[in-house]
Amino acid sequence: MPVINLADIQQITKTQQQVLFPSQKYHPNRSAFDSIVADNLSLVMRQILLGLPVEPLLNAYPQIAQWVSQIQELAPEIFKYRKKLLVDNPVIAPLAINDDKHFIQVLTNIAFKQGIPRLYEWAVRNPGLSWQDQVKLWATTIQYSVSPNQMQLVILALHPVKPAQRLDVSWNTKNHRQTEKWLIKLLTQSQENNLPFNIVNSELTSMVDLEDISEVSI
């Protein structure tokens, strides 16, 4: 029973681009901006939400200090209810492909309101719903056994120069089903071409192209 993560899916979309999405171009999901700074943002946010000191990192990286300030302004509820927020929480959902059971695994930040999960994604990225976001919404809906119409995602899109942006996304049954169909089609095509899973560095999961993120219409 293979476990497939976002890095695996990204590699498959790159390989299968001409087969499944001929109208779209593949873009390496990595910004030219210093990836170490972007990665340290995740570390700082994790420490803040755990109540740990972060002053040395903020002093060392003024850009991160600016991003944290922007996140606090755009989503103050994250810090107000930080004890109820699961950071980089693993989510796994079953997916049947050709009578075989696979599992889709993602990492996301989850807060709960009256037992209903709400996802928060903060990163150096373009605003707008990406296929990674859609897969995270799909998987979280399944793991926590909630109606797709109850699910929400808050995207906090950061940029080295441009102002940060917040996007509140509502999920629904139609998008949920379309995402599942897209996953099945993509992975079925991969199986037919004998492409192995779990062959990609997991760092690809959070990499984005700031200028032109490769979106997948589903």
C-alpha positions as CSV (number, residue, x, y, z in Angstrom):
1,M,0.0,0.0,0.0
2,P,2.1,2.9,-1.3
3,V,2.2,6.2,0.7
4,I,2.4,9.1,-1.8
5,N,3.3,12.6,-0.7
6,L,3.2,16.0,-2.4
7,A,6.8,15.6,-3.6
8,D,5.9,12.4,-5.4
9,I,2.9,14.1,-7.0
10,Q,4.9,17.0,-8.1
11,Q,7.4,14.8,-9.8
12,I,4.6,12.9,-11.5
13,T,3.0,16.1,-12.7
14,K,6.3,17.2,-14.2
15,T,6.8,13.8,-15.9
16,Q,3.2,13.6,-17.1
17,Q,2.7,17.2,-18.1
18,Q,2.5,16.6,-21.8
19,V,0.1,13.7,-21.3
20,L,-2.4,15.3,-18.8
21,F,-2.0,19.0,-19.0
22,P,-0.7,19.9,-22.5
23,S,-1.9,23.5,-22.2
24,Q,0.2,24.2,-19.2
25,K,4.0,24.5,-18.8
26,Y,5.9,23.0,-16.0
27,H,7.9,25.4,-13.8
28,P,10.5,24.2,-11.3
29,N,8.8,24.8,-8.0
30,R,11.7,26.7,-6.5
31,S,12.0,30.5,-6.1
32,A,15.2,32.2,-7.0
33,F,15.0,33.8,-3.6
34,D,17.2,32.5,-0.8
35,S,15.6,29.2,0.2
36,I,17.4,29.1,3.5
37,V,15.6,32.3,4.6
38,A,12.2,30.8,3.4
39,D,12.9,27.6,5.3
40,N,13.8,29.4,8.4
41,L,10.5,31.2,8.4
42,S,8.9,27.8,9.0
43,L,11.2,27.2,11.9
44,V,10.5,30.6,13.4
45,M,6.7,30.2,13.1
46,R,6.9,26.8,14.7
47,Q,8.9,28.2,17.6
48,I,6.6,31.1,18.1
49,L,3.6,28.9,18.2
50,L,5.3,26.7,20.8
51,G,6.1,29.7,22.9
52,L,9.8,29.4,22.4
53,P,12.2,32.4,22.1
54,V,12.9,33.5,18.5
55,E,14.8,36.8,18.9
56,P,18.1,35.5,17.7
57,L,16.6,34.3,14.4
58,L,14.6,37.5,14.0
59,N,17.7,39.6,14.5
60,A,19.7,37.4,12.1
61,Y,17.0,37.5,9.4
62,P,15.2,40.9,9.2
63,Q,13.2,39.6,6.2
64,I,11.7,36.9,8.5
65,A,10.9,39.4,11.1
66,Q,9.0,41.4,8.5
67,W,7.1,38.3,7.3
68,V,6.2,37.3,10.9
69,S,4.8,40.9,11.4
70,Q,2.8,40.6,8.2
71,I,1.4,37.2,9.3
72,Q,0.4,38.7,12.7
73,E,-1.4,41.5,10.9
74,L,-3.2,39.3,8.4
75,A,-4.1,36.4,10.7
76,P,-3.9,37.5,14.3
77,E,-6.1,34.6,15.3
78,I,-3.2,32.2,14.7
79,F,-1.3,33.7,17.6
80,K,-4.3,34.2,19.8
81,Y,-5.2,30.5,19.7
82,R,-1.8,29.1,19.1
83,K,-2.3,26.2,21.6
84,K,-5.1,25.0,19.4
85,L,-3.1,25.1,16.2
86,L,-1.3,21.9,14.9
87,V,1.8,23.0,13.0
88,D,3.1,20.8,10.2
89,N,0.6,18.2,11.2
90,P,0.7,15.0,9.1
91,V,-2.6,14.1,7.4
92,I,-3.1,10.9,5.5
93,A,-6.1,9.8,3.4
94,P,-6.8,6.5,1.6
95,L,-7.3,6.5,-2.2
96,A,-8.4,3.5,-4.2
97,I,-6.7,3.2,-7.6
98,N,-7.5,0.2,-9.8
99,D,-8.7,-1.8,-6.8
100,D,-5.5,-1.1,-4.9
101,K,-5.5,1.1,-1.8
102,H,-3.0,3.9,-1.8
103,F,-2.5,6.7,0.8
104,I,-1.9,10.4,0.2
105,Q,0.1,12.0,2.9
106,V,0.5,15.8,3.4
107,L,1.7,18.2,6.1
108,T,-0.4,21.2,6.9
109,N,-1.3,23.6,9.7
110,I,-4.7,22.9,11.3
111,A,-6.8,24.9,13.7
112,F,-10.1,23.6,15.0
113,K,-13.3,25.6,15.5
114,Q,-16.1,23.6,17.1
115,G,-14.4,20.5,15.9
116,I,-14.1,21.5,12.3
117,P,-10.6,21.8,10.9
118,R,-9.4,25.0,9.2
119,L,-6.1,25.0,7.3
120,Y,-3.5,27.7,7.4
121,E,-0.8,27.9,4.8
122,W,1.9,30.6,5.2
123,A,4.8,30.6,2.8
124,V,6.8,32.5,0.3
125,R,4.4,31.8,-2.6
126,N,2.0,33.3,-5.1
127,P,-1.5,34.0,-3.8
128,G,-4.2,31.8,-5.2
129,L,-5.2,28.2,-4.8
130,S,-2.6,25.7,-6.0
131,W,-3.0,22.0,-6.6
132,Q,-1.0,21.4,-3.4
133,D,-3.6,23.3,-1.4
134,Q,-6.4,21.3,-3.0
135,V,-4.8,18.0,-2.1
136,K,-4.3,19.2,1.5
137,L,-8.0,20.2,1.7
138,W,-9.1,16.9,0.1
139,A,-6.9,14.8,2.5
140,T,-7.9,16.7,5.6
141,T,-11.6,16.4,4.8
142,I,-11.2,12.7,4.6
143,Q,-9.1,12.2,7.7
144,Y,-11.3,14.2,9.9
145,S,-14.6,12.9,8.4
146,V,-16.1,16.3,7.8
147,S,-18.3,17.6,5.0
148,P,-16.3,19.4,2.3
149,N,-18.6,22.3,2.6
150,Q,-17.4,22.9,6.2
151,M,-13.7,23.1,5.2
152,Q,-11.8,26.3,4.9
153,L,-8.3,27.3,4.0
154,V,-6.5,30.5,4.8
155,I,-3.6,31.3,2.5
156,L,-1.0,33.8,3.7
157,A,1.1,34.5,0.6
158,L,4.4,36.2,1.4
159,H,6.9,37.8,-0.9
160,P,10.4,39.3,-0.5
161,V,9.3,42.7,-2.0
162,K,5.5,42.7,-2.6
163,P,3.0,43.1,0.2
164,A,1.7,39.9,1.8
165,Q,-1.8,38.8,0.9
166,R,-4.5,36.8,2.6
167,L,-6.9,34.6,0.7
168,D,-9.8,32.8,2.5
169,V,-10.9,29.7,0.5
170,S,-14.1,27.8,1.0
171,W,-14.0,24.1,0.0
172,N,-17.1,22.3,-1.4
173,T,-18.2,18.9,-2.5
174,K,-17.7,19.6,-6.2
175,N,-14.0,20.6,-5.7
176,H,-13.5,17.7,-3.4
177,R,-14.7,15.2,-6.0
178,Q,-12.8,16.9,-8.8
179,T,-9.6,16.7,-6.8
180,E,-10.1,13.0,-6.1
181,K,-10.7,12.3,-9.8
182,W,-7.6,14.3,-10.7
183,L,-5.5,12.3,-8.3
184,I,-6.8,9.0,-9.5
185,K,-6.2,10.0,-13.2
186,L,-2.7,11.2,-12.5
187,L,-1.7,8.2,-10.4
188,T,-3.3,5.7,-12.8
189,Q,-1.4,7.3,-15.7
190,S,1.8,7.0,-13.6
191,Q,1.2,3.3,-12.9
192,E,0.7,2.6,-16.6
193,N,4.0,4.2,-17.3
194,N,5.6,2.3,-14.4
195,L,6.8,5.4,-12.6
196,P,7.8,4.7,-9.0
197,F,6.5,6.6,-6.0
198,N,8.5,8.1,-3.1
199,I,11.6,8.9,-5.2
200,V,11.7,12.7,-4.7
201,N,13.3,14.8,-2.0
202,S,10.6,15.9,0.4
203,E,11.9,19.5,0.3
204,L,10.1,19.8,-3.1
205,T,6.8,19.9,-1.2
206,S,7.2,23.6,-0.1
207,M,9.0,24.9,-3.1
208,V,7.2,27.6,-5.2
209,D,8.0,29.8,-8.1
210,L,7.2,33.4,-7.0
211,E,6.6,34.8,-10.4
212,D,4.6,32.1,-12.1
213,I,3.5,29.1,-10.0
214,S,2.4,26.1,-12.1
215,E,-1.3,25.7,-11.4
216,V,-3.2,22.5,-12.2
217,S,-6.8,23.0,-13.3
218,I,-9.0,20.3,-11.7
